[in-house]
Amino acid sequence: MIDFFTEFPEISRSGLRDIKNAIDNAFRSFSRSYGESIENFFDPLLWFLIWFEKLLVNTPWPIIMLIIASLCYLGSRNWKLPLAAILTFTLIGYLGMWEDTMSTIALISVATLLCIIIGMPLGIWMARYDRVQKTLNPLLDVMQTIPIFVYLLPVLMLLGIGKVPGLIAICVYAMPPIIRLTNLGIRLVDKDILEAANAFGADSKQRLIEVQIPLALPNIFAGINQTIMMALAMVVIASMIGVRGLGIPVLQAIQNQYLALGLMNGLAIVALAIIFDRSLQRYGERLQKHNNGHKND
């Protein structure tokens, strides 16, 4: 095999160096020109995240537990999961991880909300147009496979260390499932049902809102579930750039070889993942049974 660098050492190395310098200089110029405007653009998001985090941290723990238990019951319609959630959060509070857990829940909640707001319309757009699906699929593949630090570097250079870069990194990594499964859910809606809606005079907007989205909800909730799981997997990475939460003690444990600290906070992240996963999974199963019941009728 011919080694290009051996055959043309001066041309290849100087050309590669020129390309790298051009990219670096272009990005520095962009950062200096538009960095402040980009920071101002994300200020409302930062304000909302800080406000929500303070709200959870300052809310009395019995109210937080009641809300979490209620949400678990609404999702599962079973008393076992709410009881397990209450016991889990009681143990988290007893071990002194309450504030970090609330910070993590705030971060994951805002990230998931952003992923839903951006991801669902993109999934619907993909389902409506095959050309859009062909265009977005490679981009989604890149978002899921590119190393996190590769796209974290330009974000940090633009916005610095803080909550917003961590939130952006989480959203980039966690958004593809909600986009893909929204697209899949809408494409799987039975064509006979759509033809019946057309026969009753429904336009495209009515078909989407009243027929396709309700029938695609099990897949959409499966996408939300996966998005939350992937967002929780990013908690430790986000802590590396100054985001508060359960990831910071885990990072400290890795740096200082504190096994107990790392295990406790790591298990707290796992516990949150299990609670969210079981609640949304059961709710998705109930939606699926409901839709199947309507089909049988």
C-alpha positions in Angstrom: 0.0 0.0 0.0 1.3 3.5 -0.9 1.8 5.8 2.0 0.8 9.2 0.8 2.8 10.9 3.6 5.9 9.0 2.5 5.5 9.8 -1.2 4.6 13.4 -0.7 5.8 14.4 2.7 6.1 18.2 2.4 2.9 18.7 0.3 0.7 16.4 2.4 1.8 17.7 5.8 1.7 21.4 4.8 -1.6 21.0 3.1 -3.1 19.2 6.2 -1.6 21.9 8.5 -3.1 24.7 6.3 -6.6 23.0 6.5 -6.4 22.7 10.3 -5.3 26.2 10.7 -8.1 27.5 8.4 -10.7 25.6 10.4 -9.3 26.8 13.7 -9.1 30.4 12.6 -12.6 30.3 11.1 -14.1 29.0 14.3 -12.2 31.5 16.5 -13.4 34.3 14.3 -17.0 33.0 14.5 -16.7 32.6 18.3 -15.5 36.2 18.7 -18.1 37.6 16.4 -21.2 35.7 17.6 -20.2 34.1 20.9 -21.9 36.7 23.0 -25.1 36.6 20.9 -25.3 32.8 21.2 -24.8 33.1 25.0 -27.7 35.7 25.1 -29.8 33.4 23.1 -29.4 30.6 25.6 -29.9 32.9 28.7 -33.7 32.1 29.0 -32.9 28.4 29.0 -30.3 28.9 31.7 -32.7 31.0 33.7 -35.4 28.3 33.5 -33.0 25.5 34.4 -31.7 27.4 37.5 -35.3 28.3 38.5 -36.5 24.7 38.2 -33.5 23.4 40.1 -34.0 25.8 43.0 -37.7 24.9 43.0 -37.0 21.2 43.5 -34.2 21.8 46.0 -36.2 24.2 48.1 -39.5 22.3 48.0 -40.0 20.2 51.2 -39.2 16.6 50.8 -42.7 15.2 51.7 -44.2 17.2 48.8 -41.5 15.9 46.3 -42.2 12.3 47.4 -45.9 12.8 47.1 -45.5 14.2 43.6 -43.2 11.4 42.5 -45.4 8.7 44.0 -48.4 10.1 42.3 -46.7 10.2 38.9 -45.5 6.6 39.4 -49.0 5.5 40.2 -50.5 7.4 37.2 -47.9 5.7 35.0 -48.2 2.1 36.4 -51.6 2.1 38.2 -49.9 -0.2 40.7 -49.0 0.6 44.4 -45.7 -1.3 44.3 -43.9 1.2 42.1 -44.9 4.3 44.1 -43.9 2.4 47.3 -40.5 1.5 45.8 -40.0 5.1 44.7 -40.8 6.4 48.2 -38.4 4.0 49.8 -35.7 4.8 47.2 -36.0 8.6 47.8 -36.1 8.1 51.6 -32.8 6.2 51.3 -31.3 8.9 49.0 -32.2 11.6 51.6 -30.8 9.5 54.5 -27.5 9.1 52.6 -27.2 12.8 52.1 -27.8 12.8 48.3 -31.1 14.7 48.2 -29.9 18.0 46.7 -27.7 16.3 44.1 -30.6 14.1 43.2 -33.0 17.1 42.8 -30.4 18.9 40.6 -30.1 15.8 38.4 -33.9 15.4 38.1 -34.1 19.1 37.1 -31.4 18.7 34.5 -32.9 15.5 33.1 -36.5 17.0 33.1 -35.4 20.1 31.2 -33.3 18.1 28.7 -36.2 15.6 28.1 -38.6 18.5 27.6 -36.3 20.1 25.1 -35.9 16.8 23.3 -39.7 16.3 23.1 -40.3 19.9 21.9 -37.6 19.6 19.1 -37.7 15.8 18.5 -41.4 15.2 18.0 -41.9 17.8 15.2 -38.8 16.4 13.5 -40.2 12.9 13.8 -43.5 13.9 12.4 -41.7 15.8 9.5 -39.7 12.6 8.8 -42.9 10.5 8.7 -44.6 12.9 6.3 -41.8 13.1 3.8 -39.4 10.3 2.7 -36.9 12.7 1.5 -36.6 14.3 4.9 -36.2 10.9 6.5 -33.3 10.1 4.1 -31.7 13.4 4.9 -32.1 13.2 8.7 -31.2 9.5 9.2 -27.4 10.1 8.6 -27.5 13.1 10.9 -29.2 11.0 13.7 -26.6 8.3 13.1 -23.8 10.8 13.6 -25.5 12.2 16.8 -25.6 8.7 18.3 -22.1 7.5 17.3 -19.8 10.5 17.4 -17.7 10.7 20.6 -19.3 13.1 23.1 -16.2 15.2 23.6 -16.0 15.9 19.8 -19.1 18.0 19.7 -18.6 19.1 23.3 -15.4 21.0 22.4 -17.0 23.6 20.1 -19.9 24.1 22.5 -17.5 24.8 25.3 -15.5 27.2 23.2 -18.7 29.1 22.4 -20.4 29.0 25.8 -17.7 28.2 28.3 -18.1 25.8 31.3 -21.6 25.7 32.9 -25.1 24.3 32.8 -26.0 25.2 29.2 -23.2 23.3 27.5 -24.0 20.3 29.6 -27.7 20.5 28.7 -26.8 20.9 25.0 -24.5 17.8 25.2 -27.3 15.8 26.8 -29.9 16.8 24.2 -27.6 16.0 21.3 -26.9 12.5 22.7 -30.5 11.8 23.9 -32.7 13.3 21.1 -32.4 10.6 18.3 -34.6 8.0 20.0 -37.6 10.4 20.3 -37.2 11.5 16.7 -36.8 7.9 15.3 -39.7 6.4 17.3 -42.1 9.3 16.6 -41.4 8.7 12.9 -41.8 5.0 13.3 -45.0 5.3 15.3 -46.7 7.5 12.8 -45.6 5.4 9.8 -47.0 2.3 11.5 -50.6 3.7 11.8 -52.9 1.4 9.9 -53.7 2.8 6.4 -57.3 1.5 6.7 -57.8 3.9 9.7 -56.4 6.8 7.7 -58.7 6.0 4.8 -61.6 5.9 7.2 -60.6 9.3 8.5 -60.4 10.6 4.9 -63.9 9.2 4.2 -65.2 11.3 7.2 -63.7 14.4 5.6 -60.7 14.9 7.9 -57.9 17.1 6.5 -54.2 16.4 6.9 -54.0 18.4 10.2 -57.0 16.6 11.7 -55.6 13.2 10.7 -52.3 14.0 12.3 -53.7 15.4 15.6 -56.8 13.2 16.1 -55.7 9.9 14.5 -51.9 9.4 13.9 -50.4 11.0 17.0 -52.9 9.2 19.4 -52.2 5.8 17.8 -48.5 6.5 17.7 -48.3 7.3 21.5 -47.0 3.9 22.6 -44.0 4.4 20.3 -43.6 8.0 21.2 -43.6 7.1 24.9 -41.0 4.4 24.2 -38.9 7.1 22.6 -39.3 9.4 25.6 -38.3 6.5 27.8 -35.1 5.9 25.8 -34.4 9.6 25.8 -34.5 9.8 29.6 -32.3 6.7 29.9 -29.7 8.2 27.6 -29.9 11.5 29.3 -29.2 9.9 32.7 -26.2 8.1 31.1 -24.8 11.6 30.4 -25.0 12.8 34.0 -21.4 12.0 34.8 -20.1 13.5 31.5 -22.1 16.7 32.2 -20.5 17.0 35.6 -17.1 17.3 33.9 -18.1 20.7 32.7 -19.5 22.1 35.9 -23.1 20.8 35.9 -24.4 20.0 39.4 -25.9 16.7 40.3 -25.1 13.1 41.1 -22.4 13.1 38.5 -20.1 15.3 40.5 -19.6 12.9 43.4 -19.1 10.1 41.0 -16.4 12.1 39.2 -14.8 12.9 42.6 -14.9 9.3 43.5 -13.1 8.4 40.3 -10.4 11.0 40.8 -9.8 10.2 44.5 -10.6 6.5 44.5 -13.6 6.8 46.9 -15.4 3.5 46.2 -18.3 4.0 48.6 -19.0 7.6 47.3 -19.0 6.4 43.7 -21.2 3.4 44.4 -23.8 5.3 46.3 -24.2 8.1 43.8 -24.0 5.7 40.9 -26.7 3.5 42.4 -28.8 6.6 42.9 -28.6 7.3 39.1 -29.5 3.7 38.4 -32.5 4.0 40.8 -33.8 7.1 39.0 -33.4 5.3 35.7 -35.4 2.2 36.9 -38.2 4.4 38.4 -38.6 6.4 35.2 -38.3 3.4 33.0 -40.9 1.3 34.8 -43.4 4.2 35.0 -43.2 5.0 31.3 -43.0 1.4 30.3 -46.2 0.5 32.1 -47.9 3.6 30.8 -46.9 2.7 27.2 -48.2 -0.9 27.7 -51.5 0.5 28.9 -51.7 2.8 25.8 -51.0 -0.2 23.6 -53.7 -2.3 25.1 -56.1 0.7 24.9 -55.3 1.1 21.2 -55.6 -2.6 20.5 -59.0 -2.6 22.2 -60.2 0.2 20.0 -59.0 -1.7 16.9 -60.8 -4.9 18.0 -64.0 -2.8 18.5 
